[in-house]
């Protein structure tokens, strides 16, 4: 009987020890990954103004609609077209993770939505792209949610990326062989190349920051391949008067030795994107910007 009680006591102690000291390997790995991501973003965030989107400028119920003269290489030819960037504050609800229709809900939180749309004429048929990026209003760098779609005569491609608090979770469905329907985890300690025209607006420009960062490559494509991550370097300088139509900051992002993107942002708030040149031949030159409610009443 004494031996039985002793054995039972040992088992109870072992169980308590496991409850307090043992943790599944998967959970430990997830927590470690989360901590690493948070630390990496924290280091980058010191170069950004986290309150950039908290200005009353975004509270008039209107959208900022910027239109650009654009170029992109399609089938080895430079194509000219119009590109539209829409930036607007919205209220999301947590239940469906989209813009709410019910503003009396208790689970609302503000986001900034950035839509990037274009229709590119080509020799045989046009290409259409729409990318929607969402950021919590007080987090202009950390992507919260993204969807990107392409449509042309060969087929449709759709990609969705959401932040699950540990990693980015991507789901995709494309018409390309070996890239059909699927899902995967992506790194979260990154800036997405598609988001740079928005996130870089929040830089602490006056300090002319220069720092290292990780950039996930462009997702506004018809492909659904594994992303490429660039160990990039960013530099900020004052733009020469001949480089932009108004006083501007010049931000260069060196993705790789032979790959550089350059962005020009207005010095005056809200620091809109004036011009862009990327390593793969995508260019933007702003034609106009206006604020209005583009959605039907």
Beta strands, then each sheet from edge to edge (+ up, - down):
strand 1: 63-74
strand 2: 77-93
strand 3: 98-99
strand 4: 108-120
strand 5: 127-136
strand 6: 145-152
strand 7: 155-163
strand 8: 168-173
strand 9: 182-186
strand 10: 191-192
strand 11: 210-216
strand 12: 229-238
strand 13: 248-256
strand 14: 259-266
strand 15: 273-277
strand 16: 283-292
sheet 1: 3+ 2- 1+ 16- 15+ 14- 13+ 12- 11+ 10+
sheet 2: 3+ 2- 4+ 5- 6+ 7- 8+ 9-
end
